[in-house]
Amino acid sequence: MPDETIHAAAGSAAAFASSAGRASAYAHASSATTANTKGPLVWLDMDQAELDAAYDQSQYAPNQEQVKRRRINNSEAAIRRLGPPKCFAYGSAPIEKLDVYTTKQTNAPINVFIHGGAWRSGAAREFAFPAEMFVNAGAHYVVLDFNAVHEVGGSLFPMADQVRRAVAWVYRNAETFGGDRDRLYVTGHSSGGHLAGVVLTTDWTEFGLKPDITKGGLCTSGMYDLKPVRLSARSSYVNFTDEMEEALSSQRHLDRLYGPIIVAHGTLETPEFQRQARDFAAAVEAAGKPVTLLVAEDYNHFEILETLGNPYGLLGRAVLEQMKLSNA
């Protein structure tokens, strides 16, 4: 077991009010192949249809679009209250920019957020909602923009390169926005959780930097070994190769992991996303690295991210503690 496993329940009336519908969707997805004859096993005890469903969030989160609209609305509200972020270019491509929401404190710690979207969608502006929590706690909040996989020939390598270069830029230029580069943390969700794992296991000496530029990280609802992902329907839009699977599976490069990490998942996520989190946390612990596994009871893949914007929510509380910041 990881150093610490924390289970937290969804405490709102709304969470329980919708539980029946979500449970129904969960049961429907898990029995996707029972109406037909189960096919040959492709991964663990899953046939192709089950594996495809296990990497398709819509099969397990019927309120996906509702939560997305809520996130975007909350992000726009945060921008109105905080004012527009400072925008910097970390590369030459038009998309290679990052938004910085600055705190009033000087020489403040930094949290870099990498958004999800199945590697196919998402934009920095849509993930501004946690900014208030970080800014009020005395930290800078940085959100990255980067290409979608279909814009770069179906390869994850350019996306990994972009987020790595963005984090390196933040480290090198932290002083320009009042940041402390020696207190740099990374957070990612979903496919952004995958990319956060890639960042946290990067050999930064290849960028001319010291190996431990990141002091910790939060990987929630991500993928840390790409082998089963490669076997799933996601291979219809990601051109996986042996090299990609090996290089971008963070679970296989834990020798390059520095600083404590938090790994999280919800109990209403797909079985594979839950397993990926458990196995990653167990592998980190087996490697002798500090890790905490957070389990959000009755949260699905999209709902769990909402707790990042709340200093008393599961993810918000955990990341502030990791950064040694108060949630008061």
C-alpha positions as CSV (number, residue, x, y, z in Angstrom):
1,M,0.0,0.0,0.0
2,P,1.1,3.6,-0.5
3,D,2.5,5.7,2.4
4,E,-1.1,6.9,3.0
5,T,-4.4,6.1,1.4
6,I,-7.2,8.6,2.2
7,H,-10.8,8.0,1.4
8,A,-13.1,11.0,1.3
9,A,-16.8,11.0,0.7
10,A,-18.9,13.3,-1.4
11,G,-20.6,15.5,1.2
12,S,-23.1,17.6,-0.8
13,A,-26.8,16.9,-1.2
14,A,-26.3,17.3,-5.0
15,A,-23.8,14.5,-5.0
16,F,-26.2,12.1,-3.4
17,A,-29.2,13.3,-5.4
18,S,-27.6,12.2,-8.6
19,S,-26.1,9.0,-7.3
20,A,-28.9,6.8,-8.6
21,G,-28.4,8.0,-12.2
22,R,-24.6,7.6,-12.0
23,A,-24.9,4.2,-10.5
24,S,-27.2,3.2,-13.3
25,A,-24.6,4.4,-15.9
26,Y,-21.8,2.6,-14.1
27,A,-23.8,-0.6,-14.1
28,H,-24.7,-0.2,-17.7
29,A,-21.0,0.4,-18.7
30,S,-19.7,-2.5,-16.6
31,S,-22.2,-4.9,-18.3
32,A,-21.6,-3.6,-21.8
33,T,-20.7,-7.0,-23.1
34,T,-23.2,-9.1,-21.1
35,A,-25.9,-8.7,-23.7
36,N,-23.6,-10.3,-26.2
37,T,-21.1,-13.1,-26.0
38,K,-17.9,-12.0,-24.3
39,G,-15.1,-11.8,-26.8
40,P,-11.4,-12.8,-26.4
41,L,-9.6,-11.2,-23.5
42,V,-7.5,-8.2,-24.6
43,W,-6.3,-6.8,-21.3
44,L,-6.6,-8.5,-17.8
45,D,-10.2,-9.8,-17.7
46,M,-11.6,-7.4,-20.3
47,D,-12.5,-8.1,-23.9
48,Q,-12.2,-5.3,-26.5
49,A,-15.6,-3.8,-25.8
50,E,-15.0,-3.7,-22.1
51,L,-11.5,-2.2,-22.5
52,D,-12.8,0.5,-24.9
53,A,-15.5,1.4,-22.4
54,A,-12.9,1.5,-19.6
55,Y,-11.0,4.3,-21.5
56,D,-14.2,6.1,-22.5
57,Q,-15.4,8.5,-19.7
58,S,-18.8,9.0,-21.3
59,Q,-19.6,5.4,-20.5
60,Y,-19.2,6.1,-16.7
61,A,-20.0,9.9,-16.4
62,P,-23.5,10.7,-17.8
63,N,-23.2,14.3,-16.4
64,Q,-20.0,15.0,-18.3
65,E,-21.3,17.9,-20.3
66,Q,-23.0,19.4,-17.3
67,V,-19.8,19.4,-15.2
68,K,-17.9,20.8,-18.2
69,R,-20.3,23.7,-18.5
70,R,-20.0,24.3,-14.8
71,R,-16.2,24.3,-14.9
72,I,-16.1,26.8,-17.8
73,N,-18.7,29.1,-16.0
74,N,-16.7,28.9,-12.8
75,S,-13.5,29.7,-14.7
76,E,-15.0,32.7,-16.3
77,A,-16.3,33.9,-12.9
78,A,-12.8,33.5,-11.4
79,I,-11.3,35.6,-14.2
80,R,-13.9,38.3,-13.7
81,R,-13.0,38.5,-10.0
82,L,-9.2,38.2,-10.3
83,G,-8.8,40.0,-13.6
84,P,-7.1,38.6,-16.7
85,P,-4.0,36.5,-16.2
86,K,-0.5,37.5,-17.3
87,C,0.2,35.7,-20.6
88,F,3.6,34.5,-21.6
89,A,4.9,32.6,-24.6
90,Y,7.1,29.5,-23.7
91,G,7.7,28.7,-27.4
92,S,7.3,30.0,-30.9
93,A,4.1,28.2,-31.9
94,P,0.9,30.3,-31.5
95,I,-0.5,27.8,-29.0
96,E,2.6,27.7,-26.9
97,K,1.5,30.1,-24.2
98,L,0.7,30.0,-20.5
99,D,-1.5,32.0,-18.2
100,V,-0.2,33.1,-14.8
101,Y,-2.6,34.2,-12.0
102,T,-0.4,36.0,-9.6
103,T,-0.7,36.2,-5.8
104,K,0.2,39.4,-3.9
105,Q,3.0,37.7,-2.0
106,T,6.5,38.0,-3.4
107,N,8.8,35.1,-4.0
108,A,5.8,32.8,-3.8
109,P,5.5,29.1,-4.7
110,I,4.1,28.1,-8.1
111,N,1.6,25.4,-9.1
112,V,1.6,24.6,-12.8
113,F,-1.7,22.9,-14.0
114,I,-1.9,20.6,-17.1
115,H,-5.4,20.2,-18.3
116,G,-7.1,17.1,-19.6
117,G,-9.4,16.4,-22.5
118,A,-8.5,12.9,-23.8
119,W,-5.4,14.6,-25.4
120,R,-7.9,16.0,-27.9
121,S,-9.5,19.2,-26.3
122,G,-9.2,21.8,-23.6
123,A,-7.8,25.3,-23.2
124,A,-6.1,27.1,-20.4
125,R,-8.9,29.6,-20.0
126,E,-11.3,26.8,-19.2
127,F,-9.3,25.8,-16.2
128,A,-9.0,29.1,-14.4
129,F,-11.4,28.1,-11.6
130,P,-8.7,26.9,-9.1
131,A,-6.8,30.2,-9.4
132,E,-8.6,31.9,-6.6
133,M,-7.7,29.2,-4.1
134,F,-4.0,29.3,-5.0
135,V,-3.8,33.1,-5.2
136,N,-5.6,33.5,-1.8
137,A,-3.3,30.9,-0.2
138,G,-0.2,32.8,-1.4
139,A,0.8,30.9,-4.5
140,H,0.9,31.6,-8.3
141,Y,-1.3,29.5,-10.5
142,V,0.0,28.7,-14.0
143,V,-2.2,27.0,-16.7
144,L,-0.6,25.7,-19.9
145,D,-1.9,25.7,-23.4
146,F,-0.6,23.1,-25.9
147,N,-1.6,21.3,-29.0
148,A,-4.2,18.6,-29.3
149,V,-3.0,15.3,-30.5
150,H,-4.8,15.5,-33.9
151,E,-3.0,18.8,-34.5
152,V,0.4,17.1,-34.3
153,G,0.0,14.0,-36.4
154,G,-1.5,11.8,-33.7
155,S,1.7,11.7,-31.7
156,L,1.9,12.4,-27.9
157,F,5.6,13.3,-28.2
158,P,5.0,16.9,-29.3
159,M,2.5,17.4,-26.5
160,A,5.0,16.0,-23.9
161,D,7.7,18.2,-25.3
162,Q,5.4,21.3,-25.0
163,V,4.5,20.8,-21.4
164,R,8.1,20.0,-20.5
165,R,9.3,23.2,-22.2
166,A,6.6,25.1,-20.5
167,V,7.6,23.9,-17.1
168,A,11.2,24.6,-17.9
169,W,10.2,28.1,-18.9
170,V,8.4,28.7,-15.6
171,Y,11.4,27.5,-13.7
172,R,13.8,29.7,-15.6
173,N,11.5,32.8,-15.6
174,A,9.8,32.5,-12.2
175,E,11.3,35.8,-11.0
176,T,9.6,37.8,-13.8
177,F,6.2,37.3,-12.1
178,G,7.4,37.1,-8.5
179,G,7.7,33.3,-8.3
180,D,10.1,31.1,-6.3
181,R,11.4,28.6,-8.8
182,D,12.6,26.4,-6.0
183,R,9.0,25.8,-4.9
184,L,7.6,24.6,-8.2
185,Y,4.8,22.0,-8.2
186,V,2.9,20.3,-11.0
187,T,-0.8,19.3,-11.1
188,G,-2.6,17.4,-13.9
189,H,-6.0,15.8,-14.5
190,S,-7.1,13.1,-16.9
191,S,-4.8,13.1,-20.0
192,G,-3.2,16.1,-18.2
193,G,-2.6,13.7,-15.3
194,H,-0.7,11.5,-17.8
195,L,1.3,14.5,-19.0
196,A,1.9,15.6,-15.4
197,G,3.4,12.2,-14.7
198,V,5.6,12.6,-17.8
199,V,6.7,16.0,-16.5
200,L,7.4,14.7,-13.0
201,T,9.6,11.9,-14.4
202,T,11.5,14.1,-16.9
203,D,15.3,14.0,-17.0
204,W,15.7,17.8,-16.6
205,T,19.5,17.6,-17.2
206,E,18.6,17.2,-20.9
207,F,17.2,20.8,-20.6
208,G,20.3,22.0,-19.0
209,L,18.6,22.1,-15.6
210,K,19.1,20.4,-12.3
211,P,17.2,17.1,-12.0
212,D,14.9,18.1,-9.2
213,I,13.3,21.3,-10.4
214,T,9.8,20.0,-9.4
215,K,9.3,19.7,-5.7
216,G,6.1,17.7,-5.8
217,G,3.0,16.9,-7.8
218,L,-0.6,15.9,-8.0
219,C,-1.7,13.4,-10.6
220,T,-5.4,12.8,-10.6
221,S,-7.5,10.5,-12.8
222,G,-4.6,9.9,-15.2
223,M,-2.8,7.2,-17.1
224,Y,0.7,6.1,-16.1
225,D,1.3,3.0,-18.2
226,L,0.2,3.4,-21.8
227,K,0.1,-0.3,-22.7
228,P,-3.6,-0.9,-22.1
229,V,-4.4,2.6,-23.5
230,R,-2.7,1.5,-26.7
231,L,-4.9,-1.6,-26.8
232,S,-8.1,0.5,-26.5
233,A,-10.1,2.5,-28.9
234,R,-7.9,5.5,-28.1
235,S,-5.5,4.0,-30.6
236,S,-7.9,5.2,-33.3
237,Y,-6.6,8.8,-32.8
238,V,-3.3,8.3,-31.1
239,N,-0.6,6.7,-33.3
240,F,1.0,4.7,-30.5
241,T,4.5,3.1,-31.1
242,D,6.7,1.0,-28.9
243,E,8.9,4.0,-28.4
244,M,6.0,6.2,-27.3
245,E,4.6,3.6,-25.0
246,E,7.9,3.2,-23.3
247,A,9.1,6.8,-23.1
248,L,5.8,8.3,-22.0
249,S,4.7,5.7,-19.4
250,S,5.7,7.5,-16.3
251,Q,5.4,4.4,-14.1
252,R,8.4,3.0,-16.0
253,H,10.7,6.0,-15.1
254,L,10.3,6.4,-11.4
255,D,14.1,6.7,-11.0
256,R,13.6,10.2,-12.3
257,L,10.9,11.1,-9.8
258,Y,11.8,13.7,-7.2
259,G,9.7,15.0,-4.4
260,P,6.4,13.7,-2.9
261,I,3.5,13.0,-5.2
262,I,-0.3,12.7,-4.6
263,V,-2.2,10.2,-6.8
264,A,-6.0,10.5,-6.8
265,H,-9.1,8.9,-8.4
266,G,-12.8,8.8,-7.8
267,T,-14.8,5.6,-7.1
268,L,-17.2,6.3,-9.9
269,E,-14.4,6.4,-12.5
270,T,-13.8,3.6,-15.0
271,P,-12.2,0.5,-13.6
272,E,-9.1,1.1,-15.6
273,F,-8.6,4.7,-14.4
274,Q,-9.0,3.5,-10.8
275,R,-6.5,0.7,-11.4
276,Q,-4.0,3.0,-13.1
277,A,-4.0,5.2,-10.0
278,R,-3.7,2.3,-7.5
279,D,-0.9,0.7,-9.5
280,F,1.0,3.9,-10.0
281,A,0.9,4.8,-6.3
282,A,2.0,1.2,-5.4
283,A,4.9,1.4,-7.9
284,V,6.0,4.8,-6.5
285,E,6.0,3.4,-3.0
286,A,7.9,0.3,-4.1
287,A,10.5,2.6,-5.6
288,G,11.0,4.1,-2.2
289,K,9.4,7.4,-3.1
290,P,6.9,9.3,-0.9
291,V,3.3,9.0,-2.2
292,T,-0.2,9.5,-1.0
293,L,-3.2,7.8,-2.7
294,L,-6.5,9.8,-2.5
295,V,-9.8,8.0,-3.1
296,A,-12.8,10.3,-3.6
297,E,-15.9,8.3,-2.7
298,D,-18.9,8.8,-5.1
299,Y,-17.0,11.1,-7.4
300,N,-16.7,10.4,-11.1
301,H,-13.8,11.4,-13.4
302,F,-15.0,15.0,-14.0
303,E,-16.5,15.8,-10.6
304,I,-13.3,15.0,-8.7
305,L,-11.5,18.0,-10.4
306,E,-14.0,20.4,-9.0
307,T,-12.5,19.7,-5.5
308,L,-9.3,21.3,-6.6
309,G,-10.9,24.8,-6.5
310,N,-11.9,24.4,-2.9
311,P,-9.3,24.7,-0.1
312,Y,-11.4,22.3,1.9
313,G,-12.1,19.9,-1.0
314,L,-10.2,16.7,-1.4
315,L,-7.7,17.8,-4.0
316,G,-7.5,21.5,-2.8
317,R,-6.7,20.6,0.7
318,A,-4.2,18.0,-0.3
319,V,-2.3,20.2,-2.8
320,L,-2.1,23.2,-0.3
321,E,-0.7,20.8,2.3
322,Q,1.8,19.6,-0.1
323,M,2.9,23.1,-0.9
324,K,2.9,23.9,2.9
325,L,0.2,26.6,2.5
326,S,-2.7,27.3,4.7
327,N,-6.3,26.7,3.6
328,A,-7.6,29.2,6.1
